[in-house]
Amino acid sequence: MTHDVGILFDAAFERHDTGPGHPERPLRLGAIGAGLRSAGLLGAALLLSPKSVADDVLHRIHAPEYVRRVGEHCRARKRFIDVPDSAICADSDEIARLAAGGVVEAARRIGRGELQRAFCAVRPPGHHAERDRSMGFCLYNNIALAATVFRDEFALQRIAIVDFDVHHGNGTQHMFESDARVLFVSTHGHPRFLYPGTGHEHETGVGAGAGFTMNITFMPDEGDAAHRSAMEERVLPALRAYQPQVLLLSAGFDAHADDPLGCMALSDEHFGWMTGALLEATADSTGGRVLSVLEGGYNLDVLRRCVPAHVRQLIEHR
């Protein structure tokens, strides 16, 4: 048994009730839990507990007025915030704060050397959340908050975020596109065909951050071969050149061929291969420090199979 890897997994995240028919549903967590238990992975890592995020931490990336508005909408029992896709319930602000705070605490434990790696199975997801509004099922941008922990609390100067969700991580990109201390790499379906319509390859950063945003797009039905080529020819070399001190992963599983909301055709095996390749490419510069945070993935069987393949690499890769 090893405890240099942590897993944030808690039934509290199922209390974020998005309503009948919504794809970002509590059953996603049940499928992930079943897969991790069946693979024996929950017992091979330190089980982390969620902890509510403080307002001053949220305000690093989100406007105070937006944070206040999320709380007010939930207390008023409104059914969504900003866009109908971003469904909420009375408990959603509390649960989103637990998700964000759990990710922040996992980042701090990695920063302090108490953990080497962690996987955070949280919901709601976060990478579409902008500074001042919700988008695409997301309330608070969990991965962006983790990046601020390493940047602001541990003074790291080279933080890499790789987002392999099938949808572009617009919120994360916009929060760091002018900051050379964060390399943001997103592989996703082409914005002409897929939500949210951002993440064109010409979007490469602005100002001091020019050149530190990389968007790699795929046409509908492109699968393992195209994605592997992009990883080997573009993503992995960019990571080796940047020499990140920590690797953050926005781990979406909706680029799988069987996902109902995606347009790509990745296989089960590709997620394990990709995770291992990312860990290998960054091992020397990060010292193995990796934080992975759940984003999308809406086919329950895919989650049950592919999340364990991803987590197994985090636990076993040396």
N, C-alpha and C positions, 0 to 999 in steps of 0.2 A: 504494500500500500504506500502511495506517495501523497504528501500533502503540500508539494510545491505547486500544485494546480488547484484552483478553487472553482466551484460551480455555484452560481447564484440561481437557485430554483426554489420557488415558494408558491404555495397554493393561493396566496393573497393576490397574485397577479390575475387570477381567474375572476376576481370580483369586478374587473373592468368590463361591464356588460354593454356590448355594442348592439344588442337587439337581434331579433330573428333575421336570418338570411345574410347577416354581415360576414364577409370572409375573414375579417380579423377577429376571430371569436375565441372564447375561453378554451374551447376544445383543442386549440393549437398547443396549449401548455400541457394538456393531458397526453396528447400524442408524443410530445417531446419527452415527457417524464416516462412514459411507457417504453420508449425506445432506449433511453439512457439506462433504465433499470434492467431491461432485457439484456443489454450489452454489458451489464456489470460495471458501468462507468460511474454511477453515483457513489458507489462504495470505494472507488479508486481516487477520489478527490475530496478536498475539504468542502463541505456544504456551507455556503455563505448565506447569511440572513439579510433581508432587505432593511434599509434604514432610510428614513425620510430625508430628502435633500433640504438644505437650508435656503432661505430666500436669497441670501447674498451670493450663494453659489449659482443658483438659477439665473440671477441677474448678470452674471458674466456673459451670458449669450442671449438671454431673452429679455425683452423690454419689461420693466416692472408693470406697466399697464396691461401687457398681455398676460403675465402671470396672475395678476389680480383678476382679469377677465375670465381666465380658465376656472378659477375658484368660484367666482360668482355664477357662471353658467352651470356648474355642477351643483352648487347649493340650490339653485333655482330649478333643478331637475329638467333642464333643457336637454333635448335629444342629440344635439350636435353643436359644434362650435366652428364658426367661420365657413365651413363647407359641409354638406350633408355626409360626405364620406367619413368625416371625423366625428363619429358617433361617440356620445358620452352618456354617463349615468351619474347618479348622485355621488358615487364613490370614485369616479374616474380621476379627479384631481389628487385625491389621497394616494391612489394606486400609482399614478404617473410619477408622483413625488417619491414613492417607494422605489420604483424602477430606476429613476434618475439617481436617487441617493445610494441605491445598492451598487450601481455602476461606478459612481464616484468613490465609494468606499473600496471597491475592488481595485480601482486605479491607485488609490492611496496605499493599499497593502502591497501592490506591485512596486510602487515607487519607494516604499520603505524597505523592500527586500523581504517582506514576510511571505509573499507568493512570487512565483515566477510567471505564471500564466493564469488566466481565468476566462471562463465562459459564463456570460450572463443571459439566462433564458428569461427575458423580461418582456412584458407588454404593458401598455401600448408601445409600439416601435417608435423610432425617433428621427430617422435621417431626413424626412421631408419637412420637419418642423422648422420654420423660419424664425427669425428674431422676434417678430411681432405678430405671427399668425400660425394657425394650425393648417396642415395640408396632409392629405393622403394617410389618414388613420393616426397621425403622429401628433402628440401634444408637446412633449419636451424632448430636446435633441440629446439623447443619452450619450452617443459617441462623441459629440462635440464637447459635452461637459467633461468627459474623460480626458480629452485632449487638453482642456484648460487646466486640469489637475497636474498633468505632467509638465505643461508649459509654465504655469504660474506658481505652483507649489513646490515643484522639484527642479525648476529652471532648466528643463531639457530644451535644447535648441533645434533638434531634428526629430520630429514626430511624424510617422507615416500612418495615414489612414487608407486602407484598401476596402472599398465598398463593392462587394460582388452581388448585391441584390440586383434583380433584373431591371429595377426602376432606378433612375438617376437619383443620387443623394443630393438634391438641390439645396436643402437647408444647410447641410454640412459644408458643401462647396462655398456657399455665400458667406458663411461665418469665417472662413479661413482663406478666401481667395486672394487677399492682400497680405498674407502672413507667410514669409519664407520659412518660418519655423515649423510649418505643417505642410507636408506633401500629401495632397489628396488625389487618390487614384480611384476612378469609378469605371467598372465594366458594366454595360447595361444595354438593353434594347434601344434601337435607334429612336431618338425623340420624335421623328416623323410618325412613328407607329405606336408609341407607348407613352403612358403617363410618366412624368409630369410635363413632357415636351421640352425639357432642358437637358443640358449635358452634351451639346454638340462638341465635336472634336476641336473646333477652333477656340473653345473656352479653355484657356490655359493659365488663368490667373491675371491679376491686375496689380499695377503699382509695384511695390516691393515684392509681391508674391507672384509676379509674372514668371511663368515657367514651372510653377510648383503646383499646378492643377493639371491632371491628365484625365481626359475622358476618352474611353474606347467604346465604340458603339458597334452593335451587331444587328444585322437584318433579321426579319422574322425567320424562324426555324433553323437558324445557325446553331450548331451544337458543339460537341467536345473538340473536334478538330480545329475549328476556327478560334474557339476560346483558348485552347491550349497554345496555339500559335501566338496569339496576342499576349498571353502570359509570358511565354518563353522569349519572344522577340521584343516586347515593349515593357511589360510590367516588371518582371524580375530584373532586367538590366537597370531600369530606373531606380528600383529599390537599392540595388547594389551600389549605384553611383551616389545616391543620397546618403547612404550609411545611417539609417534611422537609429535613434537610441531606444525607441520603443515602437512596436507595431500594434496598431489598432485595426480591428476588422469589423466592418459592418456586415454581419453575416446574414444575408438573405438567401433563401432556398427556393425562390420563385423563378429562377432561370432554368429550373428543371423542366423537362419535356412535358411532364404531367401537371404542371401548375395551371390553375384556371385563370390566373390574372397575368401570366407572363406570355412572352412570344418566342422564347428561345427553346432549345432542345438539349440541355445538358443531361447527362446520365447520373445515376447514383455514384458511380465510381469516380466521376470527375471531381466531386466535392472533396473527397478524401485526398486525391492527388493534388488538387489546387492548394489545400491547406498545407500539406507537407512541403510543397514547392515554395510557398510564401515563408514558411518557417525556416527552411534551408537557406533561402536567399538572404535572410536578415539575421541569421543566428549569430554571426560574429559581431555585428555592430550593436545588436540589442542585448546581447548576453542571454538571449532566450526570452526576454520580457515581451509578453503578448497579452492583449486584452481583446476578447471577442464578444460582441454584443449582438443579440438576435435582432434582425429587422423583419423582412417579409418571409413568405412561404406559406401557402394556403391550401395545399393538398396534405391532408393529415397523414396519409401513408408515406408520402415523401419526407415529411418532417420526422416521422418515426424511424425511417431508415437513414436519412442523410445527416441529421444533426448528430447522431452518435458517431458517424464516420468522421465528421469534423472534429468532434470533441476527442475522439480516440487519438487523433494526431496531436492535439494539444497536450494530452496526457503522456503519450508514449514517445513522441519525437525527441530525439536527443542530438 
